[in-house]
Amino acid sequence: YAFVRTTAKPTADVHLVATDDEGEQVPLMASWRYGNGHVLALATHGAGAGTAEWIQMPEYPLMWSQTIRQFLPDAQGRTAR
């Protein structure tokens, strides 16, 4: 229910969309490369005003764990315990 209306950069990968008041789909979560890194943009609260229904979704924790895992540095050289 609460998000900032945005537009995607031409090189962005849009991962989540929201429908605005005019019925148009707009990016809610997108990512792109910047220099040697990655940028993730979320146009709403991760938790807070307007996200109560979103937080109750069973997929919500999975979405965040997959998102964070995607943006963590590679774990090469580490051994599994």
C-alpha positions in Angstrom: 0.0 0.0 0.0 2.9 2.3 0.4 5.7 2.8 -2.2 7.5 5.5 -4.1 6.6 5.6 -7.8 9.8 5.0 -9.7 11.1 4.1 -13.2 13.7 1.4 -13.9 17.1 2.3 -15.2 17.6 0.9 -18.8 20.1 -1.6 -17.5 18.2 -2.7 -14.4 16.7 -6.1 -13.7 13.2 -5.6 -12.3 12.5 -8.2 -9.6 9.1 -7.0 -8.2 6.5 -4.6 -9.5 3.5 -2.8 -8.0 0.4 -1.4 -9.6 0.0 2.3 -9.2 -3.3 4.3 -8.9 -3.5 4.5 -12.7 -3.2 0.7 -13.1 0.3 0.9 -14.5 3.0 -1.5 -13.2 6.0 0.2 -11.8 9.2 -1.2 -10.3 9.2 -2.0 -6.6 12.5 -3.9 -6.5 15.3 -3.7 -9.0 19.0 -4.3 -9.2 21.8 -3.3 -11.6 25.6 -3.4 -11.8 27.5 -0.3 -10.8 31.3 -0.3 -11.2 32.5 -3.6 -9.7 29.4 -4.0 -7.5 25.7 -4.5 -7.5 22.9 -2.0 -6.4 19.6 -3.1 -5.1 16.7 -0.5 -4.9 13.5 -1.1 -3.0 10.8 1.5 -3.4 9.0 0.7 -0.2 9.6 -0.2 3.4 11.0 -3.6 4.0 8.9 -3.6 7.1 6.6 -0.9 8.4 3.8 1.3 7.4 1.8 -0.2 4.4 3.6 -3.5 4.4 1.6 -5.5 7.0 0.0 -7.9 4.5 3.3 -8.3 2.7 5.1 -9.3 5.9 2.4 -12.0 6.6 3.1 -13.8 3.3 4.9 -17.1 3.8 7.4 -16.2 1.0 8.5 -13.0 2.7 11.4 -14.4 4.7 12.5 -16.4 1.7 12.5 -13.3 -0.5 14.8 -11.5 1.9 17.2 -14.5 2.5 17.5 -15.0 -1.3 18.0 -11.2 -1.8 20.7 -11.0 0.8 22.5 -14.1 -0.4 22.6 -12.7 -3.9 24.3 -9.6 -2.7 26.8 -11.1 -0.3 30.4 -11.6 -1.5 31.2 -15.0 -2.8 32.1 -17.5 -0.1 34.9 -19.2 -2.1 37.6 -20.7 0.0 35.3 -21.3 3.0 34.7 -24.8 4.1 31.3 -26.1 5.0 30.7 -27.0 8.7 
